[in-house]
């Protein structure tokens, strides 16, 4: 129904920036929301940011507000990529980052627990 693939991870020093990309290929039904999640070793996966695919509505976790920005290509009428611009990175941002798709109707998808289509992840490492 939908395929996602992350890219753009890497290693950066504390205070640096990275821009992650999530390629979205969907069939028949466009996802309602795309979310960015991360999971550090030994920790639970946590949601960072979500975006409704049909307008500018977004949601952010408190830990990344003001540092991360989620957006998509506004020139297109349908979603084919969602990006996560990360700045002022900290060592505690080190994790595997995943994007995921949800079909729960808006606005519920912004805070949904039903993200069930996932990419393979991209590693982000922030050194002090």
C-alpha positions as CSV (number, residue, x, y, z in Angstrom):
1,X,0.0,0.0,0.0
2,X,2.9,2.4,0.8
3,X,6.6,2.1,0.7
4,X,9.0,4.4,2.5
5,X,12.8,4.8,2.4
6,X,14.9,7.0,4.5
7,X,18.2,8.6,3.6
8,X,20.5,11.4,4.7
9,X,21.7,10.1,8.0
10,X,25.4,10.4,9.0
11,X,27.8,11.6,11.6
12,X,27.9,15.2,12.8
13,X,29.4,17.1,15.6
14,X,27.3,18.6,18.4
15,X,25.6,21.7,17.2
16,X,25.6,20.6,13.6
17,X,22.8,20.0,11.2
18,X,21.4,17.1,9.1
19,X,18.5,16.9,6.7
20,X,16.8,13.5,6.5
21,X,14.6,12.5,3.5
22,X,11.8,10.0,3.4
23,X,10.8,8.8,0.0
24,X,7.1,7.9,-0.1
25,X,5.6,5.6,-2.7
26,X,2.0,4.9,-2.2
27,X,-0.6,3.0,-4.1
28,X,-4.4,3.7,-4.3
29,X,-4.6,5.6,-1.0
30,X,-2.4,8.5,0.0
31,X,-1.3,8.3,3.7
32,X,-2.9,10.9,6.0
33,X,0.3,11.6,7.9
34,X,4.0,10.9,7.7
35,X,5.9,10.7,11.0
36,X,9.5,10.7,11.9
37,X,10.6,8.5,14.8
38,X,13.9,7.5,16.4
39,X,15.2,4.7,18.5
40,X,18.4,4.7,20.4
41,X,20.0,1.4,21.6
42,X,18.3,0.0,24.6
43,X,15.5,2.6,24.4
44,X,12.0,2.6,23.2
45,X,11.1,4.1,19.9
46,X,9.8,7.7,20.2
47,X,8.0,10.0,17.8
48,X,9.8,13.2,16.9
49,X,7.5,14.9,14.4
50,X,4.4,14.2,12.3
51,X,3.0,16.0,9.3
52,X,-0.4,15.9,7.6
53,X,0.2,15.3,3.9
54,X,-2.4,17.7,2.6
55,X,-1.6,20.9,4.3
56,X,1.0,22.4,6.6
57,X,-0.2,21.0,9.9
58,X,2.5,19.4,12.0
59,X,3.2,18.1,15.5
60,X,6.5,18.0,17.3
61,X,7.8,16.3,20.5
62,X,8.9,18.8,23.1
63,X,12.5,17.5,22.9
64,X,12.9,18.7,19.3
65,X,10.6,21.8,19.1
66,X,12.6,24.7,17.7
67,X,15.4,22.4,16.5
68,X,13.7,20.0,14.0
69,X,11.4,20.9,11.1
70,X,9.3,18.5,9.1
71,X,8.1,19.5,5.7
72,X,7.3,18.2,2.2
73,X,7.6,19.4,-1.3
74,X,4.9,22.0,-1.6
75,X,5.1,22.1,-5.3
76,X,3.3,18.8,-5.6
77,X,-0.3,18.0,-4.9
78,X,0.5,14.6,-3.5
79,X,3.1,13.4,-1.1
80,X,6.2,11.7,-2.5
81,X,8.8,12.9,0.0
82,X,8.9,14.2,3.5
83,X,11.9,15.8,5.1
84,X,13.2,16.3,8.6
85,X,15.6,19.2,8.9
86,X,17.6,18.8,12.2
87,X,19.7,21.6,13.6
88,X,21.5,22.2,16.9
89,X,22.0,18.5,17.2
90,X,23.0,17.0,20.5
91,X,24.7,13.7,21.4
92,X,21.4,12.6,22.8
93,X,19.9,12.8,19.3
94,X,22.0,9.9,18.3
95,X,19.7,7.1,17.2
96,X,18.3,5.2,14.2
97,X,15.7,7.5,12.6
98,X,12.6,6.1,10.8
99,X,9.8,7.5,8.8
100,X,6.4,5.9,8.9
101,X,3.0,6.4,7.3
102,X,-0.5,6.5,9.0
103,X,-4.0,6.4,7.5
104,X,-5.9,7.6,10.5
105,X,-8.0,10.6,9.5
106,X,-6.7,14.1,10.1
107,X,-6.2,15.6,12.7
108,X,-6.0,12.3,14.7
109,X,-3.1,11.1,12.6
110,X,-0.8,13.8,14.0
111,X,-0.8,12.0,17.4
112,X,-1.8,8.6,16.3
113,X,-0.4,5.4,17.7
114,X,-1.3,3.5,14.5
115,X,1.8,4.2,12.3
116,X,2.2,0.8,10.8
117,X,4.1,1.3,7.5
118,X,7.8,1.8,8.2
119,X,11.1,2.4,6.3
120,X,14.3,0.7,7.1
121,X,15.8,3.6,9.0
122,X,18.9,5.8,8.7
123,X,21.5,6.2,11.4
124,X,22.3,9.6,12.9
125,X,25.3,9.9,15.2
126,X,26.1,13.1,17.0
127,X,29.5,13.4,18.7
128,X,30.4,15.8,21.5
